[in-house]
Amino acid sequence: MERYGPFITEEDKMVLRTVRSFVEKEIFPVRQQLDEDKDRTLCHHIMDGLAKLGLIKRGFPKSIGGLRVTSAVSVVTAVEEVARGDSGFAIEMQIPAWVFSPAMRGRNEAVLTELAAPFCEDTAHYACMAMTEPAGGCNVESPDNRGKTIRTIAKLDGDDYVINGTKRFPSGAGVAEAYLVVATTDPEAGEEGICLLYCPADVPGLSFGKPENKMGMIYTDVNADIYLDNVRVPRRYRAAGPGADADLFRHFMCWGRLSSAADALGNAQAIFEIVLEFTGTRYYGGKQVRQHSLQAAILADMAIAIESARAYYLMVAYMFDNRQTYGDVSSDYMISKASAAKMYATDVAVNVGNKAMELMGSYGYMKEYHVEKYLRDCKIIQLWEGGSHAGRIDVARGFYPMVPTA
């Protein structure tokens, strides 16, 4: 556990040893099979194993059977360990607590008892965060737009909200049991209009497109369109209310960026371990590849990048855990820090994958060495939640105000 330095506790070390053992025994041997697991039988089996370890229910309150782990450091280090095996599982593992975090922070007991409780069982359950839209794409997730680009509309009708709209690319679409839909009651109302609504999977009017045919995380993370046609959900399934939902939205966006950094670093760490072993078992000029100064320098740069990116995301997680000093997670300052952690870690992961292929030559391109899979999987982490360029705008916003375009 030395890679996490002084940030983790003795209890964290025990958990992470257990997770690492599970990953190496259950995920490593089947990495090649995961991209062919069309019926997701293998995926369900592994997710059930993660649930039995308590990793899905860690973020839920004890009142519904959860473990109530509140430390960001504890959460994201476990994410990295699982992503070292497969980042799709790391995503599916963390999404339920992410989806229900607005209800937890908003103290919405109806949502927690009626929808969230099954996620604290020792079998896997799936949730979905529905944000991105066809027209504006990641604009929905930009703090600059203050909710004005959201086109999924929720209208109050008596004691129900009626939702109409379309969502693109959400993880878990069509397989999840509960959906958190980012909508607006009025686009012109800006943040006051942002409305976070929970939808059970069996609610009438909720339907799905075909799963996307993707480059990576093909079956471990299912993405598809979501169609909401007069979907009616009880008023009590709104996370909190006008104004409060906007703050909760910013809060879970910030969390998503921090956990994405750990997700990407899990890929980078796995790649580094593979290329380190490879260059130790191949020879030219009478010695191991990694004993030559050129290759040693490349490996050193990979290690420096991975360790510095990890140190950065751990520092941000520490800041999450010390909000009296650093402020609330929904602040521009903390969004800036979490965005920087994500941008840096994802850039590092993609670069490490490219460098590994250069060191391994054609072997790195072959499926049996797994580098190509990690590289395919980690690329989307760099793209989601606004991508690298939009994310950098959020980083800048933490240092000076940026005036949105008219």
C-alpha positions as CSV (number, residue, x, y, z in Angstrom):
1,M,0.0,0.0,0.0
2,E,3.1,2.2,-0.1
3,R,2.0,3.9,-3.3
4,Y,-0.7,5.9,-1.4
5,G,1.9,7.3,1.1
6,P,0.7,9.0,4.3
7,F,-2.8,9.7,3.1
8,I,-4.3,6.3,4.0
9,T,-5.1,4.9,7.4
10,E,-4.4,1.4,8.8
11,E,-8.0,0.5,8.1
12,D,-7.7,1.8,4.5
13,K,-4.7,-0.5,4.1
14,M,-6.7,-3.6,5.2
15,V,-9.5,-2.8,2.8
16,L,-7.1,-2.1,-0.1
17,R,-5.2,-5.3,0.4
18,T,-8.5,-7.2,0.2
19,V,-9.5,-5.3,-2.9
20,R,-6.1,-5.9,-4.5
21,S,-6.3,-9.6,-3.8
22,F,-9.8,-9.8,-5.4
23,V,-8.7,-7.9,-8.5
24,E,-5.7,-10.1,-9.1
25,K,-7.7,-13.3,-8.5
26,E,-11.0,-12.5,-10.1
27,I,-10.4,-9.8,-12.7
28,F,-6.8,-10.2,-14.0
29,P,-7.4,-13.8,-15.3
30,V,-10.4,-12.8,-17.4
31,R,-9.4,-9.4,-18.8
32,Q,-9.4,-10.6,-22.4
33,Q,-12.9,-12.1,-22.0
34,L,-14.5,-9.0,-20.7
35,D,-14.8,-7.4,-24.2
36,E,-16.6,-10.5,-25.4
37,D,-19.1,-10.8,-22.4
38,K,-22.1,-9.7,-24.4
39,D,-24.7,-11.1,-22.0
40,R,-22.7,-9.6,-19.1
41,T,-22.7,-12.9,-17.2
42,L,-19.1,-12.5,-16.2
43,C,-19.6,-8.8,-15.5
44,H,-22.5,-9.6,-13.1
45,H,-20.4,-12.3,-11.4
46,I,-17.5,-9.9,-10.7
47,M,-19.9,-7.1,-9.6
48,D,-21.5,-9.5,-7.2
49,G,-18.0,-10.1,-5.8
50,L,-17.4,-6.4,-5.3
51,A,-20.8,-6.1,-3.6
52,K,-19.9,-8.9,-1.2
53,L,-16.8,-7.0,-0.3
54,G,-19.0,-4.1,0.7
55,L,-17.6,-1.8,-1.9
56,I,-21.0,-0.7,-3.4
57,K,-22.6,0.1,-0.1
58,R,-19.6,1.9,1.4
59,G,-21.1,5.4,0.7
60,F,-24.6,4.7,1.9
61,P,-26.0,5.6,5.4
62,K,-26.2,2.9,8.1
63,S,-29.9,3.6,8.4
64,I,-30.5,1.6,5.2
65,G,-27.8,-1.0,5.6
66,G,-24.8,1.0,4.3
67,L,-21.3,1.3,5.8
68,R,-21.2,5.1,5.8
69,V,-17.6,5.6,4.6
70,T,-17.3,9.4,4.3
71,S,-13.6,9.8,3.6
72,A,-12.8,10.8,0.1
73,V,-9.4,9.3,0.4
74,S,-10.8,5.9,1.4
75,V,-13.3,6.0,-1.5
76,V,-10.9,7.0,-4.3
77,T,-8.1,4.7,-3.4
78,A,-10.5,1.7,-3.6
79,V,-11.6,3.0,-7.0
80,E,-7.9,3.0,-8.2
81,E,-7.4,-0.5,-7.0
82,V,-10.5,-1.8,-8.9
83,A,-9.6,0.2,-12.0
84,R,-6.2,-1.5,-12.0
85,G,-8.2,-4.6,-13.0
86,D,-10.9,-2.9,-15.1
87,S,-12.1,0.7,-15.0
88,G,-15.6,-0.3,-16.1
89,F,-16.1,-2.2,-12.8
90,A,-14.7,0.8,-10.9
91,I,-17.3,3.0,-12.5
92,E,-20.2,0.6,-11.9
93,M,-19.1,0.1,-8.3
94,Q,-19.1,3.9,-7.5
95,I,-22.1,5.0,-9.5
96,P,-24.8,4.0,-6.9
97,A,-23.4,6.1,-4.1
98,W,-22.8,8.9,-6.6
99,V,-26.3,8.8,-7.9
100,F,-27.9,8.8,-4.5
101,S,-25.5,11.4,-3.0
102,P,-27.9,14.3,-3.7
103,A,-30.6,12.4,-1.8
104,M,-28.2,11.8,1.1
105,R,-27.0,15.4,1.2
106,G,-30.6,16.6,0.8
107,R,-31.8,14.2,3.6
108,N,-34.5,12.8,1.3
109,E,-35.6,9.8,3.4
110,A,-38.3,8.8,0.8
111,V,-35.7,8.3,-1.9
112,L,-33.2,6.5,0.4
113,T,-35.8,4.1,1.9
114,E,-37.8,3.4,-1.3
115,L,-35.1,3.4,-3.9
116,A,-31.6,3.3,-2.4
117,A,-31.9,0.5,0.2
118,P,-31.5,-2.4,-2.3
119,F,-28.0,-1.0,-3.1
120,C,-26.8,-2.0,0.4
121,E,-27.4,-5.7,-0.2
122,D,-24.5,-8.1,-0.8
123,T,-25.5,-8.6,-4.5
124,A,-24.9,-6.1,-7.2
125,H,-27.5,-3.5,-8.1
126,Y,-27.0,-0.8,-10.8
127,A,-27.8,2.9,-10.9
128,C,-27.6,5.5,-13.7
129,M,-26.8,9.2,-13.7
130,A,-28.5,10.8,-16.8
131,M,-26.9,14.2,-17.6
132,T,-25.6,14.6,-21.1
133,E,-28.1,15.5,-23.9
134,P,-28.1,15.2,-27.7
135,A,-28.2,19.0,-28.5
136,G,-25.9,20.6,-25.9
137,G,-23.8,17.6,-25.0
138,C,-21.5,18.3,-22.1
139,N,-22.8,21.9,-21.9
140,V,-25.3,20.6,-19.3
141,E,-22.4,19.9,-17.0
142,S,-20.7,23.3,-17.4
143,P,-21.0,25.7,-14.4
144,D,-20.9,28.6,-16.9
145,N,-24.3,27.7,-18.3
146,R,-26.1,27.6,-14.9
147,G,-28.6,25.1,-16.1
148,K,-29.8,27.2,-19.1
149,T,-28.8,24.6,-21.7
150,I,-30.7,21.7,-20.1
151,R,-33.5,20.6,-22.5
152,T,-35.0,17.8,-20.4
153,I,-38.1,19.5,-18.9
154,A,-39.8,18.6,-15.6
155,K,-43.2,20.1,-15.0
156,L,-45.0,19.9,-11.6
157,D,-48.5,18.3,-12.0
158,G,-50.2,18.0,-8.7
159,D,-48.0,15.7,-6.5
160,D,-46.0,14.5,-9.5
161,Y,-43.3,15.7,-11.8
162,V,-43.8,14.9,-15.5
163,I,-40.5,14.6,-17.4
164,N,-39.9,14.8,-21.1
165,G,-36.5,14.7,-22.8
166,T,-33.6,12.6,-24.0
167,K,-30.3,11.8,-22.4
168,R,-27.1,10.5,-24.2
169,F,-24.3,8.2,-23.2
170,P,-25.2,7.6,-19.5
171,S,-23.5,4.6,-17.8
172,G,-26.0,1.9,-16.9
173,A,-28.7,2.9,-19.3
174,G,-31.1,0.0,-19.7
175,V,-29.5,-2.1,-17.0
176,A,-29.9,0.2,-14.0
177,E,-32.7,-0.1,-11.4
178,A,-32.8,3.6,-10.5
179,Y,-32.0,6.7,-12.6
180,L,-31.1,10.2,-11.5
181,V,-32.3,12.6,-14.2
182,V,-30.9,16.1,-14.5
183,A,-33.8,18.2,-15.7
184,T,-35.0,21.8,-15.5
185,T,-38.4,23.2,-14.6
186,D,-37.6,26.3,-16.7
187,P,-34.4,26.8,-18.8
188,E,-34.7,30.6,-18.4
189,A,-34.6,30.2,-14.6
190,G,-31.0,29.1,-14.7
191,E,-29.8,27.4,-11.5
192,E,-33.2,27.9,-9.8
193,G,-34.7,25.7,-12.5
194,I,-32.2,22.7,-12.1
195,C,-34.2,19.7,-10.9
196,L,-32.7,16.4,-9.9
197,L,-35.3,13.6,-10.1
198,Y,-35.1,9.9,-9.3
199,C,-36.9,7.5,-11.6
200,P,-37.4,3.8,-10.9
201,A,-36.6,1.6,-13.9
202,D,-40.1,0.4,-14.4
203,V,-41.8,3.8,-14.5
204,P,-44.0,4.2,-17.6
205,G,-42.6,6.3,-20.4
206,L,-39.0,5.5,-19.7
207,S,-37.3,3.7,-22.6
208,F,-33.8,3.1,-24.0
209,G,-31.9,3.0,-27.3
210,K,-29.5,0.3,-28.3
211,P,-26.2,0.0,-26.3
212,E,-23.5,2.1,-27.9
213,N,-20.8,0.2,-30.0
214,K,-17.7,1.6,-28.2
215,M,-14.0,1.5,-28.4
216,G,-13.5,0.5,-24.7
217,M,-15.4,-0.6,-21.6
218,I,-17.6,-2.4,-24.1
219,Y,-19.7,-4.5,-21.7
220,T,-18.3,-3.6,-18.3
221,D,-20.0,-0.1,-18.7
222,V,-23.1,0.0,-20.8
223,N,-24.1,3.3,-22.5
224,A,-27.3,4.0,-24.4
225,D,-29.8,6.8,-25.0
226,I,-32.6,7.3,-22.5
227,Y,-36.0,8.6,-23.7
228,L,-38.4,10.2,-21.2
229,D,-41.9,10.5,-22.6
230,N,-44.3,11.9,-20.0
231,V,-42.4,10.0,-17.3
232,R,-44.3,10.7,-14.1
233,V,-42.5,10.4,-10.7
234,P,-43.7,11.5,-7.2
235,R,-42.8,15.0,-6.0
236,R,-41.0,13.3,-3.1
237,Y,-38.5,11.9,-5.6
238,R,-36.9,15.3,-6.2
239,A,-33.5,15.4,-4.5
240,A,-34.1,18.6,-2.6
241,G,-35.8,21.6,-4.3
242,P,-35.2,24.9,-6.2
243,G,-31.7,26.2,-5.7
244,A,-30.6,23.3,-3.5
245,D,-30.6,20.9,-6.5
246,A,-28.2,23.2,-8.3
247,D,-25.8,23.0,-5.4
248,L,-26.2,19.3,-5.2
249,F,-25.5,19.0,-9.0
250,R,-22.2,20.9,-8.7
251,H,-21.3,18.7,-5.7
252,F,-21.7,15.4,-7.5
253,M,-20.0,16.8,-10.6
254,C,-17.0,17.6,-8.5
255,W,-17.0,14.2,-6.9
256,G,-17.2,12.6,-10.4
257,R,-14.1,14.4,-11.5
258,L,-12.0,13.4,-8.5
259,S,-13.1,9.7,-8.8
260,S,-12.3,9.8,-12.5
261,A,-8.7,10.7,-11.7
262,A,-8.4,7.6,-9.5
263,D,-10.1,5.5,-12.3
264,A,-7.6,6.6,-14.9
265,L,-4.6,6.1,-12.6
266,G,-5.7,2.5,-12.0
267,N,-5.3,1.9,-15.8
268,A,-1.9,3.7,-15.8
269,Q,-0.6,1.7,-12.9
270,A,-1.6,-1.6,-14.5
271,I,0.0,-0.6,-17.8
272,F,3.2,0.4,-16.0
273,E,3.4,-3.0,-14.2
274,I,2.9,-4.8,-17.5
275,V,5.6,-2.9,-19.4
276,L,8.0,-3.1,-16.4
277,E,7.8,-6.9,-16.5
278,F,8.0,-7.0,-20.3
279,T,11.2,-5.0,-20.5
280,G,12.7,-7.1,-17.7
281,T,12.2,-10.4,-19.7
282,R,13.3,-9.1,-23.2
283,Y,17.0,-8.6,-24.1
284,Y,19.1,-6.9,-26.7
285,G,22.7,-6.0,-26.7
286,G,23.4,-8.6,-24.1
287,K,21.1,-7.1,-21.3
288,Q,17.5,-6.5,-20.3
289,V,15.7,-3.9,-22.3
290,R,15.0,-1.9,-19.2
291,Q,18.8,-1.8,-18.4
292,H,19.5,0.4,-21.4
293,S,19.5,4.1,-20.6
294,L,17.0,5.1,-23.3
295,Q,14.3,2.6,-22.1
296,A,15.1,3.3,-18.5
297,A,14.5,7.0,-19.0
298,I,11.2,6.4,-20.6
299,L,10.1,4.1,-17.7
300,A,11.3,6.7,-15.3
301,D,9.2,9.4,-16.9
302,M,6.1,7.0,-16.8
303,A,6.7,6.4,-13.1
304,I,7.2,10.1,-12.3
305,A,4.0,11.0,-14.1
306,I,1.9,8.3,-12.4
307,E,3.2,9.0,-8.9
308,S,2.8,12.8,-9.3
309,A,-0.8,12.4,-10.7
310,R,-1.6,10.1,-7.8
311,A,-0.2,12.5,-5.3
312,Y,-2.3,15.3,-6.8
313,Y,-5.6,13.4,-6.7
314,L,-4.8,12.3,-3.1
315,M,-4.2,15.8,-2.1
316,V,-7.5,16.9,-3.5
317,A,-9.2,14.0,-1.8
318,Y,-7.6,15.2,1.5
319,M,-9.1,18.6,0.8
320,F,-12.5,17.0,0.3
321,D,-12.1,15.5,3.8
322,N,-11.2,18.8,5.3
323,R,-13.9,21.2,4.2
324,Q,-13.6,23.5,7.1
325,T,-10.2,24.5,5.8
326,Y,-10.8,24.2,2.0
327,G,-14.5,25.0,1.6
328,D,-17.4,23.0,0.2
329,V,-17.0,20.6,-2.6
330,S,-19.5,22.6,-4.7
331,S,-17.3,25.7,-4.7
332,D,-15.5,27.0,-7.8
333,Y,-12.3,26.5,-6.0
334,M,-12.9,22.8,-5.2
335,I,-14.3,22.1,-8.7
336,S,-11.1,23.6,-10.1
337,K,-8.9,21.3,-8.0
338,A,-11.0,18.2,-8.8
339,S,-11.0,19.1,-12.5
340,A,-7.2,19.6,-12.4
341,A,-6.8,16.1,-10.8
342,K,-8.9,14.5,-13.6
343,M,-7.2,16.4,-16.4
344,Y,-3.7,15.5,-15.2
345,A,-4.5,11.9,-14.4
346,T,-6.3,11.1,-17.7
347,D,-3.5,12.8,-19.7
348,V,-1.0,10.7,-17.8
349,A,-2.9,7.5,-18.3
350,V,-3.2,8.0,-22.1
351,N,0.4,9.0,-22.4
352,V,1.6,6.0,-20.3
353,G,-0.4,3.7,-22.6
354,N,1.2,5.2,-25.7
355,K,4.7,5.0,-24.2
356,A,4.1,1.4,-23.2
357,M,3.3,0.5,-26.8
358,E,6.4,2.2,-28.0
359,L,8.5,0.2,-25.5
360,M,6.8,-3.1,-26.3
361,G,6.5,-2.7,-30.0
362,S,4.0,-4.9,-31.7
363,Y,3.5,-6.9,-28.5
364,G,1.9,-3.9,-26.9
365,Y,-0.6,-3.9,-29.7
366,M,-1.7,-7.5,-29.1
367,K,-4.7,-8.3,-26.9
368,E,-2.8,-10.9,-24.8
369,Y,-0.7,-8.2,-23.2
370,H,-3.7,-6.1,-22.2
371,V,-2.0,-2.7,-22.8
372,E,-4.3,-2.0,-25.7
373,K,-7.4,-2.7,-23.6
374,Y,-6.3,-0.3,-20.8
375,L,-5.5,2.3,-23.4
376,R,-8.9,1.9,-25.0
377,D,-10.7,1.9,-21.7
378,C,-9.0,5.0,-20.2
379,K,-9.5,7.2,-23.3
380,I,-13.2,7.7,-22.5
381,I,-12.3,8.8,-18.9
382,Q,-10.4,11.7,-20.5
383,L,-13.5,12.6,-22.5
384,W,-16.4,12.4,-20.1
385,E,-17.7,15.1,-17.9
386,G,-16.9,17.8,-20.4
387,G,-13.6,16.5,-21.7
388,S,-10.1,17.9,-21.3
389,H,-10.6,21.3,-22.8
390,A,-13.9,22.2,-21.0
391,G,-12.3,20.8,-17.8
392,R,-9.4,23.2,-18.1
393,I,-11.8,26.1,-18.2
394,D,-13.1,24.9,-14.8
395,V,-9.5,24.8,-13.6
396,A,-9.0,28.4,-14.6
397,R,-12.2,29.4,-13.0
398,G,-10.7,28.5,-9.6
399,F,-8.1,31.2,-10.0
400,Y,-10.1,34.0,-11.6
401,P,-13.7,34.7,-12.7
402,M,-14.5,33.9,-16.3
403,V,-17.3,35.8,-18.1
404,P,-19.6,33.5,-20.0
405,T,-20.3,34.3,-23.6
406,A,-23.6,36.1,-24.3
